[in-house]
Amino acid sequence: MKDSRYHAFNILTKFYKKNDRLKSVRDFYYKNHNLSQNELNRSLVLSNEVVRWSRRLDFWIDSKLSKPIRKLNPSIHIILKLGYYEVVMDNGVPNHAAVNSWVELTKLIMGKKFSGLVNALLRKAIEINPENKEDSQSFGEWYSFPDWMVDNWIIQFGKKEALLLCKYLNIQPFTDVRLNTYKSKSELILNKIDLMDIKWERSPNSENFLRIKSGLGKLIKSEVFNSGMINIQDRASGAIVELLDPKEGETILDICAAPGTKTNYIYERMNRKGQLFASDISLERLNKGQKRAASLGLQIKWLNKDATIDKFPMADRILIDAPCTGTGVIGRKPDIRWRRELTDSKSMNKIQLKILNHMAKYVKPKGVIVYATCSLEKDENWDVVSTFLKLNKNFSLKPVKETVPKQWINKNQCLETFPPRDNVDGMFAAYLQKI
């Protein structure tokens, strides 16, 4: 009886209690419980999708209750979220099987006392049309986002684009991998991938990034991944490194670098010739980056430093992958929407500007800073850059270089991707040169 549904329930229970990142909670759970591959795969989908659709699910549950949803027993609330997802939104699960399974799990987890309530409410769920938005539903309730987040996007992008964004960020995300052409010729890597019967297509605007359609698990366990011939990296994330345009023999700083996905790409683009320092304030995340780099034989110097106050070597180029609200990657990290508040982008703006102002001291004459975020919010992107330029007259904004796809260059000559238009994560970057 302790199957993927049971594990998904336990993961969500810990997630809602701890208010930690969903991935961290889930990884810890998997590390301490012996799940089959099928149980792992299904519990991952269930936990992700219930968190993603949490607000819409609550709207439906609330519509079938005779009392306020906040008065539900927390465990029953989680069971109902999971059950409503399977009954209403998951076409792959027969309704009767989902209802019966969750009723039996309720008995196992909570005893018989609540099984009648769960049974009755799940049978009511069968009546719901998942394609029908009620007139009383706000866009936040329908698309399952906080109202303030949707309202902000409507102000920033316009209503049509904002709703397209909400819809796009609710699609189960793709995974891109980058071919390491320093390690091997791309044709050889592609031949190895094809031999494993991995289904793929080219990622947008790139020859060296692939979008994996099926077989990702097999690919990650393969020698192709373990040897560093491929690395998991979103296409837009890779474009940040291409904008930095690292050269052989340079001294380069990668700030807020862990877990090192961009760092390793920088070192490849340097042809492994030069000095690359990667820093992060989180020792745990830094250790992950250091471990992966060491396994690939990359001579990267990892530093546990605070980018707002600590000293750094003078550098030709600095990548500041700034801490941010992460709204550009909500598609692959659905819990971000619930862990953010209205004022967070303003708070991040202050931290980002502090990092940028401090790190500007360590740029050599004619050197470059690429300031980047995975946020969609203007507060964290252009507002930070424009304020920095007003405070630092010895820096100028340079037009985004030819190394970046032209479609991703905005009116301010910065890299800025918009997920539903570009079919990649939301990324922003500005190329700042010291005069």
NORMOHU-V511413 format. One record per pair of residues at least 24 apart in sequence whose ideal C-beta (glycine too) atoms are under 6 Angstrom apart, sorted by sequence separation. I is the first residue (numbers start at 1). J is the second residue. D is the distance in whole Angstrom. If there is no record, write none. Layout:
# NORMOHU-V511413
[[I J D] [I J D]]
This chain:
# NORMOHU-V511413
[[57 81 5] [60 84 6] [241 265 4] [246 270 5] [249 273 6] [250 274 5] [251 275 5] [252 276 5] [253 277 5] [254 278 4] [255 279 6] [256 280 6] [276 300 5] [277 301 5] [278 302 5] [279 303 4] [324 348 6] [241 266 5] [248 273 4] [249 274 5] [281 306 5] [209 235 5] [248 274 6] [259 285 6] [277 303 6] [279 305 4] [57 84 5] [79 106 6] [176 203 5] [258 285 3] [233 261 5] [258 286 5] [22 51 6] [179 208 5] [206 235 6] [209 238 6] [259 288 4] [260 289 3] [259 289 5] [322 352 5] [349 379 5] [382 412 6] [50 81 5] [95 126 5] [178 209 5] [204 235 6] [258 289 4] [267 298 5] [349 380 6] [353 384 5] [400 431 6] [7 39 6] [50 82 6] [192 224 5] [203 235 4] [260 292 6] [345 377 4] [348 380 5] [352 384 5] [356 388 5] [360 392 6] [176 209 5] [177 210 5] [260 293 6] [267 300 6] [346 379 6] [398 431 5] [345 379 4] [353 387 6] [4 39 5] [8 43 4] [12 47 6] [50 85 5] [87 122 6] [176 211 5] [345 380 5] [349 384 6] [398 433 5] [7 43 4] [11 47 5] [49 85 6] [88 125 5] [174 211 5] [175 212 5] [395 432 5] [396 433 6] [4 42 4] [8 46 4] [76 114 5] [87 125 4] [4 43 4] [8 47 5] [83 122 5] [320 359 6] [395 434 6] [396 435 6] [88 128 5] [189 229 5] [394 434 6] [84 125 5] [89 130 5] [175 216 5] [318 359 6] [394 435 5] [88 130 5] [183 228 6] [184 229 5] [329 374 5] [385 430 5] [183 229 5] [308 354 5] [328 374 4] [308 355 6] [315 362 6] [328 375 6] [381 428 4] [180 228 6] [307 355 5] [314 362 6] [316 364 6] [326 374 6] [327 375 5] [328 376 5] [180 229 5] [324 373 4] [327 376 5] [308 358 5] [312 362 5] [314 364 5] [325 375 5] [376 426 5] [179 230 6] [316 367 5] [317 368 5] [318 369 5] [319 370 5] [320 371 5] [321 372 5] [322 373 5] [324 375 4] [255 307 5] [177 230 5] [178 231 5] [374 427 6] [177 232 6] [178 233 5] [373 428 5] [324 380 5] [64 121 6] [372 429 4] [176 234 5] [176 235 5] [253 312 6] [370 429 6] [371 430 5] [64 124 4] [178 238 6] [370 431 6] [253 315 4] [252 315 6] [369 432 4] [251 315 5] [13 78 6] [251 316 5] [252 317 5] [253 318 4] [254 319 5] [255 320 5] [256 321 5] [368 433 5] [12 78 5] [250 316 4] [256 323 6] [367 434 5] [60 128 6] [228 296 4] [9 78 6] [363 434 5] [244 317 6] [244 319 5] [59 141 5] [55 141 6] [182 268 5] [56 144 5] [180 268 6] [55 144 4] [53 144 5] [5 101 6] [329 425 5] [328 425 5] [328 426 2] [328 427 6] [5 105 6] [255 359 6] [1 108 6] [244 370 5] [243 370 6] [240 372 5] [173 331 5] [245 403 5] [173 332 4] [169 330 5] [242 403 4] [243 404 5] [169 331 5] [242 404 6] [239 404 5] [243 415 6] [236 417 5] [243 429 5] [236 424 4] [235 424 5] [236 425 5] [240 429 5] [234 425 5] [236 427 4] [145 337 5] [148 342 5] [205 405 4] [204 423 5] [204 424 6] [156 378 6] [168 419 5] [168 420 4] [165 420 6] [164 420 4] [52 334 4] [51 334 5] [51 335 5] [48 334 6] [22 335 4]]
